Amino acid sequence: MKKALLAAAFLCLASALPTAAAQGPYVGLAGGLAIFHDSDIDVDVPGFGTVSGELEYDTGYGFNISAGYKFDQMRLEAEFGYNKADVDQVSTAGVTESATGDVKIMSYMVNAYYDMKVAAPITPFFGAGLGMINGDFEDDDDTVFGYQFTAGVTSPINEFLNLDIYYRYQGASDFEADAAGAPVDISYDSSLIFAGLRYTFF
């Protein structure tokens, strides 16, 4: 008898919780911390050869906007992202110096997500994305192939609106820039910790 009462109470509670939309078009906005990983740099100095070094960054910020369609447990979307961080210091030839300036990253991605079905008001999800990433280094910029992997949780606020909290790893092919006439290769990857809202129309 007690088991039957507990089961009935659980079903009543579950039915009272808001559930995520089964399917439909949606738009989203998210933002948070952008933690740029240290960049490896290779400077091709004419008459001297290649000099290698490293760029270190302060913690920055970022945001993204997206539009997509939810197919029950799957989501497919297009996304624009913007991340920015100040350069903290640069190390070359064993010498580390403070540095000024910043790096701006703009991404144009297509993402696919899988929402796991669980008996809880919070739904885990994971996904991946591919696209193009533009790196702006003060007066120089380059656009390269980019990719990202995302894992997070979503919780329905009501039948239309969801709260998403997630971690994202973003990376790209090396950027090519210019330093006083010398070509420079700069690696890029970052960790993003974001929270956002997603509104589904249905």
Residue frames as a rotation matrix with the C-alpha (Angstrom) as fourth column:
MET 1
0.566 0.824 0.000 0.00
0.824 -0.566 0.000 0.00
0.000 0.000 -1.000 0.00
LYS 2
0.462 -0.470 -0.752 2.80
0.154 -0.793 0.589 2.41
-0.873 -0.388 -0.294 0.93
LYS 3
-0.616 -0.721 0.316 4.59
0.399 0.060 0.915 1.67
-0.679 0.690 0.251 -2.35
ALA 4
-0.142 0.658 0.739 1.41
0.977 -0.026 0.211 2.41
0.159 0.752 -0.639 -4.30
LEU 5
0.794 0.438 -0.421 0.95
0.538 -0.829 0.153 5.72
-0.282 -0.348 -0.894 -2.46
LEU 6
0.036 -0.872 -0.488 4.57
0.093 -0.483 0.871 6.70
-0.995 -0.076 0.063 -3.08
ALA 7
-0.657 -0.253 0.710 4.25
0.676 0.221 0.703 5.85
-0.335 0.942 0.026 -6.77
ALA 8
0.303 0.862 0.406 1.05
0.935 -0.350 0.047 7.89
0.183 0.366 -0.912 -7.06
ALA 9
0.709 -0.096 -0.699 2.68
0.292 -0.862 0.414 10.84
-0.642 -0.497 -0.583 -5.28
PHE 10
-0.384 -0.922 -0.038 5.70
0.253 -0.145 0.957 10.68
-0.888 0.358 0.289 -7.60
LEU 11
-0.450 0.292 0.844 3.46
0.893 0.123 0.434 10.64
0.023 0.948 -0.316 -10.70
CYS 12
0.677 0.730 -0.091 1.51
0.735 -0.676 0.051 13.63
-0.024 -0.102 -0.995 -9.42
LEU 13
0.395 -0.620 -0.678 4.72
0.117 -0.698 0.707 15.54
-0.911 -0.358 -0.203 -8.75
ALA 14
-0.610 -0.672 0.420 6.15
0.463 0.128 0.877 14.69
-0.643 0.730 0.233 -12.16
SER 15
-0.084 0.671 0.736 2.96
0.980 -0.079 0.184 15.79
0.182 0.737 -0.651 -13.91
ALA 16
0.795 0.400 -0.455 3.07
0.523 -0.832 0.183 19.11
-0.306 -0.384 -0.871 -12.06
LEU 17
-0.085 -0.910 -0.406 6.61
0.271 -0.413 0.869 19.93
-0.959 -0.036 0.282 -13.25
PRO 18
0.613 0.230 -0.755 7.00
-0.593 -0.498 -0.633 21.93
-0.522 0.836 -0.169 -16.48
THR 19
0.320 -0.488 0.812 8.41
0.511 0.810 0.286 19.90
-0.798 0.324 0.509 -19.32
ALA 20
-0.568 -0.620 -0.541 10.60
-0.170 -0.555 0.814 20.92
-0.805 0.555 0.210 -22.22
ALA 21
0.305 0.692 -0.654 8.94
-0.796 -0.192 -0.574 21.47
-0.523 0.696 0.492 -25.57
ALA 22
0.469 -0.076 0.880 8.79
0.227 0.973 -0.037 18.28
-0.854 0.217 0.474 -27.66
GLN 23
-0.306 -0.583 0.753 9.67
0.914 0.042 0.404 20.02
-0.267 0.811 0.520 -30.92
GLY 24
0.798 0.596 0.091 9.56
0.590 -0.741 -0.322 23.32
-0.125 0.310 -0.942 -32.76
PRO 25
0.189 -0.731 0.656 11.71
0.487 -0.511 -0.709 26.28
0.853 0.453 0.259 -33.85
TYR 26
0.706 0.004 -0.708 13.61
0.683 -0.268 0.679 28.18
-0.188 -0.963 -0.192 -31.18
VAL 27
0.416 -0.651 0.634 15.92
-0.019 -0.704 -0.710 31.13
0.909 0.284 -0.306 -30.54
GLY 28
0.675 -0.234 -0.700 18.53
0.732 0.338 0.592 31.39
0.099 -0.911 0.400 -27.82
LEU 29
0.470 -0.579 0.666 20.85
-0.317 -0.815 -0.485 33.84
0.824 0.017 -0.567 -26.09
ALA 30
0.838 -0.262 -0.478 23.68
0.538 0.535 0.651 32.87
0.085 -0.803 0.590 -23.72
GLY 31
0.439 -0.746 0.501 26.77
-0.299 -0.647 -0.702 34.41
0.847 0.158 -0.507 -22.17
GLY 32
0.988 -0.129 -0.090 29.40
0.128 0.332 0.935 34.02
-0.091 -0.934 0.344 -19.49
LEU 33
0.424 -0.904 -0.048 33.11
-0.425 -0.246 0.871 33.44
-0.800 -0.349 -0.488 -18.92
ALA 34
0.937 -0.287 -0.201 35.59
-0.088 0.363 -0.928 32.92
0.339 0.886 0.315 -21.76
ILE 35
0.570 -0.779 0.262 38.81
-0.295 0.104 0.950 31.28
-0.767 -0.618 -0.171 -20.56
PHE 36
0.782 -0.368 -0.504 41.35
-0.524 0.052 -0.850 31.45
0.338 0.929 -0.152 -23.38
HIS 37
0.803 -0.586 0.107 43.99
0.450 0.714 0.535 28.71
-0.390 -0.382 0.838 -23.12
ASP 38
0.134 -0.846 -0.517 47.61
-0.221 -0.534 0.816 29.74
-0.966 0.005 -0.258 -23.64
SER 39
0.969 0.208 -0.135 48.44
-0.155 0.081 -0.985 30.22
-0.194 0.975 0.111 -27.33
ASP 40
0.103 -0.935 0.339 51.55
0.615 0.328 0.717 28.79
-0.782 0.134 0.609 -28.97
ILE 41
0.870 0.128 -0.477 53.08
-0.235 -0.743 -0.626 31.35
-0.435 0.657 -0.616 -31.34
ASP 42
0.115 -0.835 0.539 55.64
0.795 0.402 0.454 30.85
-0.595 0.376 0.710 -34.11
VAL 43
0.734 0.041 -0.677 57.18
-0.199 -0.941 -0.273 34.01
-0.649 0.336 -0.683 -35.57
ASP 44
0.509 -0.551 0.661 59.02
0.851 0.438 -0.290 33.71
-0.129 0.711 0.692 -38.88
VAL 45
0.609 -0.380 -0.697 61.79
-0.056 -0.896 0.440 36.33
-0.791 -0.229 -0.567 -38.51
PRO 46
0.972 -0.236 0.002 63.45
0.011 0.039 -0.999 37.13
0.236 0.971 0.040 -41.87
GLY 47
0.264 -0.964 0.039 67.14
-0.423 -0.152 -0.893 36.19
0.867 0.219 -0.448 -41.86
PHE 48
-0.413 -0.405 0.816 66.89
-0.903 0.067 -0.424 34.54
0.118 -0.912 -0.393 -38.44
GLY 49
-0.834 0.178 -0.522 64.38
0.093 0.978 0.185 31.71
0.543 0.106 -0.833 -38.66
THR 50
0.182 0.982 -0.055 61.37
0.079 0.041 0.996 30.73
0.980 -0.185 -0.070 -36.57
VAL 51
-0.878 -0.342 0.335 61.06
-0.271 -0.222 -0.937 31.98
0.395 -0.913 0.102 -33.01
SER 52
-0.145 0.843 -0.518 58.54
0.442 0.524 0.728 30.17
0.885 -0.124 -0.449 -30.81
GLY 53
-0.923 -0.111 0.369 56.73
-0.250 -0.556 -0.793 31.57
0.293 -0.824 0.485 -27.81
GLU 54
-0.451 0.790 -0.416 53.50
0.846 0.526 0.082 31.67
0.284 -0.315 -0.906 -25.87
LEU 55
-0.578 0.401 0.711 50.67
-0.329 -0.912 0.246 34.13
0.747 -0.092 0.659 -25.20
GLU 56
-0.687 0.411 -0.599 48.80
0.723 0.476 -0.501 34.10
0.079 -0.777 -0.624 -21.88
TYR 57
-0.410 0.671 0.618 45.42
0.088 -0.645 0.759 35.74
0.908 0.366 0.206 -21.35
ASP 58
-0.869 0.355 0.346 43.28
-0.445 -0.253 -0.859 37.17
-0.218 -0.900 0.378 -18.60
THR 59
-0.571 0.767 0.294 39.83
0.690 0.642 -0.334 35.62
-0.445 0.012 -0.895 -18.15
GLY 60
-0.975 0.214 -0.066 37.45
-0.210 -0.773 0.599 37.21
0.077 0.598 0.798 -20.64
TYR 61
-0.297 0.944 0.143 33.80
-0.213 0.081 -0.974 37.12
-0.931 -0.319 0.177 -21.52
GLY 62
-0.996 -0.001 -0.093 31.59
-0.091 0.194 0.977 36.01
0.017 0.981 -0.193 -24.36
PHE 63
-0.167 0.980 0.109 28.08
-0.434 0.026 -0.901 35.57
-0.886 -0.197 0.421 -25.66
ASN 64
-0.991 -0.069 0.116 26.26
0.079 0.401 0.913 33.81
-0.109 0.914 -0.392 -28.47
ILE 65
-0.137 0.974 -0.179 22.92
-0.746 -0.220 -0.629 33.99
-0.652 0.047 0.757 -30.22
SER 66
-0.955 -0.197 0.222 21.32
-0.052 0.847 0.529 31.02
-0.292 0.494 -0.819 -31.95
ALA 67
0.016 0.969 -0.248 18.31
-0.929 -0.077 -0.362 29.91
-0.370 0.237 0.898 -33.95
GLY 68
-0.901 -0.390 -0.192 17.35
-0.432 0.849 0.303 26.33
0.044 0.356 -0.933 -34.60
TYR 69
0.163 0.939 -0.302 14.78
-0.789 0.308 0.531 23.57
0.592 0.151 0.792 -34.54
LYS 70
-0.562 -0.263 0.785 14.14
-0.750 0.561 -0.349 20.95
-0.349 -0.785 -0.512 -31.85
PHE 71
-0.030 0.491 -0.871 13.23
-0.643 0.657 0.392 17.44
0.765 0.572 0.296 -33.05
ASP 72
0.860 0.378 -0.343 12.11
0.028 0.635 0.772 15.74
0.510 -0.674 0.535 -29.83
GLN 73
0.773 -0.589 -0.235 15.52
0.416 0.192 0.889 14.73
-0.479 -0.785 0.394 -28.38
MET 74
-0.173 -0.855 0.489 17.63
0.971 -0.066 0.229 16.29
-0.164 0.514 0.842 -31.16
ARG 75
0.697 0.314 -0.645 18.37
0.203 -0.949 -0.242 19.95
-0.688 0.038 -0.725 -31.86
LEU 76
-0.078 -0.695 0.715 20.00
0.995 -0.007 0.102 21.51
-0.066 0.719 0.692 -34.92
GLU 77
0.770 0.366 -0.523 20.97
0.432 -0.902 0.004 25.19
-0.471 -0.229 -0.852 -34.93
ALA 78
0.195 -0.700 0.687 22.98
0.645 -0.436 -0.627 28.00
0.738 0.566 0.367 -36.47
GLU 79
0.715 -0.005 -0.700 24.95
0.658 -0.336 0.674 30.13
-0.239 -0.942 -0.236 -34.01
PHE 80
0.344 -0.658 0.670 26.97
0.141 -0.669 -0.730 33.34
0.928 0.346 -0.137 -33.91
GLY 81
0.705 -0.155 -0.692 29.42
0.709 0.136 0.692 33.73
-0.013 -0.978 0.206 -31.01
TYR 82
0.447 -0.585 0.677 31.68
-0.131 -0.791 -0.598 36.48
0.885 0.179 -0.430 -29.72
ASN 83
0.768 -0.300 -0.566 34.47
0.640 0.329 0.694 36.01
-0.022 -0.895 0.445 -27.17
LYS 84
0.525 -0.589 0.614 37.06
-0.131 -0.769 -0.626 38.54
0.841 0.248 -0.481 -25.98
ALA 85
0.792 -0.356 -0.496 40.06
0.595 0.268 0.758 38.39
-0.137 -0.895 0.424 -23.64
ASP 86
0.811 -0.585 0.008 42.96
-0.583 -0.809 -0.074 40.70
0.050 0.056 -0.997 -22.81
VAL 87
0.456 -0.771 -0.445 46.52
0.265 0.595 -0.759 39.51
0.850 0.228 0.475 -23.38
ASP 88
0.992 -0.084 -0.093 48.31
0.078 -0.164 0.983 39.20
-0.098 -0.983 -0.156 -20.03
GLN 89
0.268 -0.958 -0.098 51.88
-0.566 -0.239 0.789 38.35
-0.779 -0.156 -0.607 -21.01
VAL 90
0.899 -0.090 -0.429 54.05
-0.357 0.416 -0.836 37.00
0.253 0.905 0.341 -23.80
SER 91
0.431 -0.783 0.449 56.97
-0.267 0.364 0.892 34.57
-0.862 -0.504 -0.052 -23.53
THR 92
0.959 -0.238 -0.153 59.64
-0.091 0.254 -0.963 34.22
0.268 0.938 0.222 -26.22
ALA 93
0.203 -0.965 -0.166 63.18
-0.013 0.167 -0.986 32.82
0.979 0.202 0.021 -26.09
GLY 94
-0.146 -0.238 -0.960 62.81
0.842 0.479 -0.247 32.16
0.519 -0.845 0.130 -22.37
VAL 95
-0.985 -0.160 -0.062 61.86
0.170 -0.866 -0.469 35.75
0.021 -0.473 0.881 -21.57
THR 96
-0.123 0.990 -0.074 58.40
0.970 0.135 0.202 36.60
0.210 -0.047 -0.977 -20.18
GLU 97
-0.986 -0.165 0.008 57.07
0.163 -0.978 -0.133 40.15
0.030 -0.130 0.991 -20.42
SER 98
-0.238 0.933 -0.272 53.77
0.338 -0.183 -0.923 41.86
-0.911 -0.312 -0.272 -19.66
ALA 99
-0.881 0.002 0.473 51.71
0.469 -0.124 0.874 42.60
0.061 0.992 0.108 -22.74
THR 100
-0.477 0.765 -0.434 48.83
-0.298 -0.605 -0.738 44.82
-0.827 -0.223 0.516 -23.72
GLY 101
-0.664 0.329 -0.672 46.07
-0.710 0.007 0.705 44.39
0.237 0.944 0.229 -26.27
ASP 102
-0.123 0.698 0.705 43.26
-0.551 0.543 -0.634 41.91
-0.826 -0.466 0.318 -26.66
VAL 103
-0.994 -0.073 -0.081 42.00
-0.109 0.602 0.791 39.09
-0.009 0.795 -0.607 -28.85
LYS 104
-0.160 0.987 -0.025 38.46
-0.779 -0.142 -0.610 38.96
-0.606 -0.078 0.792 -30.22
ILE 105
-0.964 -0.086 0.250 36.98
0.044 0.880 0.473 35.72
-0.260 0.467 -0.845 -31.50
MET 106
-0.117 0.950 -0.288 33.86
-0.878 -0.235 -0.417 35.61
-0.464 0.204 0.862 -33.69
SER 107
-0.883 -0.178 0.433 32.43
-0.053 0.957 0.286 32.19
-0.466 0.230 -0.855 -34.56
TYR 108
-0.094 0.828 -0.553 29.87
-0.991 -0.129 -0.024 31.13
-0.091 0.546 0.833 -37.15
MET 109
-0.896 -0.363 0.256 28.85
-0.400 0.910 -0.108 27.58
-0.194 -0.199 -0.961 -36.30
VAL 110
0.104 0.887 -0.450 26.31
-0.703 0.386 0.597 24.87
0.704 0.254 0.663 -37.04
ASN 111
-0.717 -0.339 0.609 25.59
-0.696 0.393 -0.600 22.82
-0.036 -0.855 -0.518 -33.90
ALA 112
0.046 0.723 -0.689 23.82
-0.291 0.669 0.683 19.52
0.956 0.169 0.241 -33.23
TYR 113
-0.590 -0.168 0.789 22.65
-0.800 -0.009 -0.600 18.54
0.108 -0.986 -0.130 -29.72
TYR 114
-0.296 0.519 -0.802 21.18
0.156 0.854 0.496 15.47
0.943 0.022 -0.333 -28.09
ASP 115
-0.242 0.335 0.911 18.84
-0.901 -0.425 -0.083 15.97
0.359 -0.841 0.405 -25.11
MET 116
-0.885 -0.149 -0.442 18.82
-0.013 0.955 -0.296 12.91
0.466 -0.257 -0.847 -22.86
LYS 117
0.166 0.980 0.109 15.51
-0.397 -0.035 0.917 11.64
0.903 -0.196 0.384 -21.54
VAL 118
-0.815 -0.406 -0.413 15.64
0.236 0.419 -0.877 11.33
0.529 -0.812 -0.246 -17.75
ALA 119
0.229 0.926 -0.299 12.97
0.693 0.060 0.718 11.19
0.684 -0.372 -0.628 -15.03
ALA 120
-0.210 -0.342 -0.916 13.99
0.860 -0.511 -0.006 14.57
-0.465 -0.789 0.402 -13.57
PRO 121
0.786 0.560 -0.260 13.22
0.407 -0.787 -0.464 18.25
-0.465 0.259 -0.847 -14.13
ILE 122
0.286 -0.776 -0.562 16.83
-0.675 -0.580 0.456 18.82
-0.680 0.249 -0.690 -15.28
THR 123
0.949 0.104 0.298 17.81
0.141 0.705 -0.695 17.36
-0.282 0.702 0.654 -18.66
PRO 124
-0.015 -0.996 -0.092 21.47
0.015 -0.092 0.996 16.69
-1.000 0.014 0.017 -19.52
PHE 125
0.965 0.248 0.082 22.54
0.076 0.034 -0.997 17.41
-0.250 0.968 0.014 -23.09
PHE 126
-0.064 -0.996 -0.060 25.66
0.132 -0.068 0.989 17.25
-0.989 0.055 0.136 -25.20
GLY 127
0.891 0.393 0.227 26.59
0.279 -0.080 -0.957 18.29
-0.358 0.916 -0.181 -28.71
ALA 128
-0.240 -0.965 0.102 29.18
0.634 -0.077 0.769 19.36
-0.735 0.249 0.631 -31.24
GLY 129
0.801 0.501 -0.327 29.56
0.118 -0.668 -0.735 22.09
-0.587 0.550 -0.595 -33.81
LEU 130
-0.205 -0.826 0.525 31.57
0.869 0.094 0.487 22.94
-0.451 0.555 0.698 -36.93
GLY 131
0.845 0.516 0.139 32.07
0.515 -0.717 -0.469 26.18
-0.143 0.468 -0.872 -38.79
MET 132
0.119 -0.779 0.616 34.34
0.596 -0.440 -0.671 29.18
0.794 0.447 0.412 -39.27
ILE 133
0.624 -0.028 -0.781 36.13
0.716 -0.380 0.586 31.23
-0.313 -0.925 -0.217 -36.60
ASN 134
0.474 -0.438 0.764 37.55
0.314 -0.727 -0.611 34.71
0.823 0.530 -0.207 -37.08
GLY 135
0.335 -0.457 -0.824 40.39
0.916 -0.047 0.398 35.83
-0.220 -0.888 0.403 -34.80
ASP 136
0.713 -0.051 0.699 41.01
0.222 -0.930 -0.294 39.58
0.665 0.365 -0.652 -34.47
PHE 137
0.257 -0.744 -0.617 44.45
0.954 0.092 0.286 40.47
-0.156 -0.662 0.733 -33.11
GLU 138
-0.186 -0.221 -0.957 44.42
0.265 -0.950 0.168 44.27
-0.946 -0.222 0.235 -32.77
ASP 139
0.056 0.184 -0.981 44.96
-0.719 -0.674 -0.167 45.43
-0.692 0.715 0.095 -36.39
ASP 140
-0.671 -0.322 -0.668 45.17
-0.704 0.558 0.438 41.99
0.231 0.765 -0.602 -37.98
ASP 141
0.074 0.732 0.678 42.66
-0.724 0.506 -0.468 39.16
-0.685 -0.456 0.568 -38.36
ASP 142
-0.800 -0.284 -0.528 42.26
-0.567 0.648 0.510 35.75
0.197 0.707 -0.679 -39.94
THR 143
0.274 0.927 0.255 39.37
-0.933 0.320 -0.161 33.33
-0.231 -0.193 0.953 -40.52
VAL 144
-0.744 -0.589 -0.314 39.94
-0.624 0.781 0.014 29.57
0.237 0.207 -0.949 -40.13
PHE 145
-0.044 0.676 -0.735 38.09
-0.072 0.732 0.678 26.28
0.996 0.083 0.016 -39.63
GLY 146
-0.612 -0.128 0.780 36.63
-0.750 -0.219 -0.624 25.89
0.250 -0.967 0.038 -36.12
TYR 147
-0.169 0.534 -0.828 34.95
0.155 0.844 0.513 23.26
0.973 -0.042 -0.226 -33.97
GLN 148
-0.518 0.025 0.855 33.37
-0.790 -0.397 -0.467 22.97
0.328 -0.918 0.226 -30.53
PHE 149
-0.426 0.367 -0.827 32.04
0.373 0.904 0.209 20.41
0.824 -0.219 -0.522 -28.06
THR 150
-0.425 0.417 0.804 29.36
-0.710 -0.704 -0.011 21.20
0.561 -0.575 0.595 -25.50
ALA 151
-0.423 0.378 -0.823 27.97
0.571 0.817 0.081 19.48
0.704 -0.435 -0.562 -22.40
GLY 152
-0.871 0.141 0.470 25.38
-0.391 -0.778 -0.492 20.92
0.297 -0.613 0.733 -20.04
VAL 153
-0.649 0.739 -0.178 21.96
0.723 0.527 -0.446 20.76
-0.236 -0.418 -0.877 -18.47
THR 154
-0.763 0.509 0.399 18.66
-0.173 -0.755 0.633 22.42
0.623 0.413 0.664 -19.30
SER 155
-0.741 0.577 -0.343 15.70
0.573 0.279 -0.770 23.12
-0.349 -0.768 -0.538 -17.04
PRO 156
-0.316 0.693 0.648 12.25
0.659 -0.331 0.675 24.25
0.682 0.641 -0.352 -18.23
ILE 157
-0.993 0.091 -0.079 10.98
-0.016 -0.752 -0.659 27.53
-0.119 -0.653 0.748 -16.80
ASN 158
-0.020 0.999 0.035 7.65
-0.526 0.020 -0.850 27.09
-0.850 -0.035 0.526 -18.54
GLU 159
0.467 0.266 0.844 6.39
0.385 0.798 -0.464 25.27
-0.796 0.541 0.270 -21.64
PHE 160
0.966 -0.095 0.239 8.12
0.183 -0.397 -0.899 27.78
0.180 0.913 -0.367 -23.95
LEU 161
0.548 -0.746 0.379 11.27
-0.653 -0.664 -0.363 28.87
0.523 -0.049 -0.851 -22.06
ASN 162
0.806 -0.380 -0.454 14.30
0.511 0.834 0.208 26.84
0.300 -0.400 0.866 -20.98
LEU 163
0.708 -0.686 0.165 17.35
-0.676 -0.593 0.438 27.74
-0.202 -0.422 -0.884 -18.88
ASP 164
0.821 -0.518 -0.240 20.58
0.293 0.744 -0.601 26.24
0.490 0.423 0.762 -20.26
ILE 165
0.630 -0.741 0.233 23.86
-0.680 -0.381 0.627 25.98
-0.376 -0.553 -0.744 -18.32
TYR 166
0.963 -0.232 0.135 26.83
0.269 0.834 -0.481 24.45
-0.001 0.500 0.866 -20.10
TYR 167
0.162 -0.974 -0.159 30.56
-0.183 -0.188 0.965 24.02
-0.970 -0.127 -0.209 -20.58
ARG 168
0.988 0.123 0.097 32.01
0.075 0.173 -0.982 24.35
-0.137 0.977 0.162 -24.07
TYR 169
-0.026 -0.999 0.031 35.43
0.285 0.023 0.958 23.59
-0.958 0.034 0.284 -25.49
GLN 170
0.947 0.308 -0.089 36.14
0.031 -0.363 -0.931 25.61
-0.319 0.879 -0.354 -28.64
GLY 171
-0.024 -0.996 0.089 39.13
0.241 0.081 0.967 25.23
-0.970 0.044 0.238 -30.92
ALA 172
0.900 0.262 -0.348 40.37
-0.235 -0.380 -0.895 26.22
-0.367 0.887 -0.281 -34.36
SER 173
0.532 -0.765 0.363 43.15
0.811 0.336 -0.479 25.80
0.244 0.549 0.799 -36.87
ASP 174
-0.239 -0.712 -0.660 46.12
0.810 -0.522 0.269 28.11
-0.536 -0.470 0.701 -36.33
PHE 175
0.878 0.442 -0.184 45.53
0.310 -0.818 -0.485 31.77
-0.365 0.368 -0.855 -37.14
GLU 176
-0.105 -0.894 0.436 48.00
0.989 -0.138 -0.044 33.62
0.100 0.427 0.899 -39.35
ALA 177
0.872 0.330 -0.361 48.77
0.401 -0.906 0.140 37.20
-0.281 -0.266 -0.922 -38.32
ASP 178
0.335 -0.756 0.562 51.45
0.519 -0.350 -0.780 39.81
0.787 0.553 0.275 -38.85
ALA 179
0.773 -0.185 -0.606 53.89
0.514 -0.375 0.771 41.25
-0.370 -0.908 -0.195 -36.29
ALA 180
0.404 -0.602 -0.688 55.86
-0.365 -0.796 0.482 44.20
-0.839 0.056 -0.542 -37.62
GLY 181
0.269 -0.232 -0.935 56.09
-0.963 -0.048 -0.266 42.58
0.017 0.971 -0.237 -41.04
ALA 182
-0.827 -0.560 -0.061 56.88
-0.554 0.828 -0.093 39.08
0.102 -0.043 -0.994 -39.74
PRO 183
0.017 0.873 -0.487 54.28
-0.520 0.424 0.742 36.33
0.854 0.240 0.461 -40.28
VAL 184
-0.736 -0.166 0.656 53.00
-0.675 0.255 -0.692 34.72
-0.053 -0.953 -0.300 -37.07
ASP 185
-0.258 0.661 -0.705 51.09
-0.012 0.727 0.686 31.46
0.966 0.185 -0.180 -36.49
ILE 186
-0.685 0.126 0.718 48.87
-0.716 -0.300 -0.630 31.57
0.136 -0.945 0.296 -33.37
SER 187
-0.741 0.448 -0.500 47.06
0.388 0.893 0.226 28.59
0.549 -0.027 -0.836 -31.88
TYR 188
-0.556 0.620 0.554 43.62
-0.765 -0.642 -0.050 29.01
0.325 -0.451 0.831 -30.31
ASP 189
-0.281 0.689 -0.668 41.39
0.428 0.713 0.556 27.06
0.859 -0.130 -0.495 -27.97
SER 190
-0.678 0.146 0.720 39.20
-0.582 -0.705 -0.405 28.10
0.449 -0.694 0.563 -25.07
SER 191
-0.675 0.556 -0.484 36.84
0.709 0.671 -0.218 26.93
0.204 -0.491 -0.847 -22.35
LEU 192
-0.637 0.562 0.527 33.47
-0.373 -0.823 0.427 28.70
0.675 0.075 0.734 -22.14
ILE 193
-0.765 0.463 -0.448 31.19
0.641 0.477 -0.602 28.52
-0.065 -0.747 -0.661 -19.11
PHE 194
-0.862 0.464 0.205 27.82
-0.264 -0.755 0.600 29.92
0.433 0.463 0.774 -20.18
ALA 195
-0.562 0.826 -0.046 24.24
0.532 0.318 -0.785 30.27
-0.634 -0.465 -0.618 -19.02
GLY 196
-0.953 0.213 -0.217 21.38
-0.304 -0.668 0.679 31.29
0.000 0.713 0.701 -21.28
LEU 197
-0.189 0.965 0.181 17.73
-0.283 0.123 -0.951 31.23
-0.940 -0.231 0.250 -22.21
ARG 198
-0.999 -0.042 0.010 16.15
-0.006 0.365 0.931 29.32
-0.043 0.930 -0.365 -25.08
TYR 199
-0.296 0.947 -0.128 12.62
-0.537 -0.276 -0.797 30.14
-0.790 -0.167 0.590 -26.29
THR 200
-0.920 0.017 0.392 10.76
0.274 0.743 0.611 27.51
-0.280 0.669 -0.688 -28.32
PHE 201
-0.446 0.800 -0.401 7.85
-0.850 -0.519 -0.090 28.39
-0.280 0.301 0.912 -30.60
PHE 202
-0.975 0.172 -0.141 5.24
0.100 0.905 0.413 25.65
0.198 0.389 -0.900 -31.01
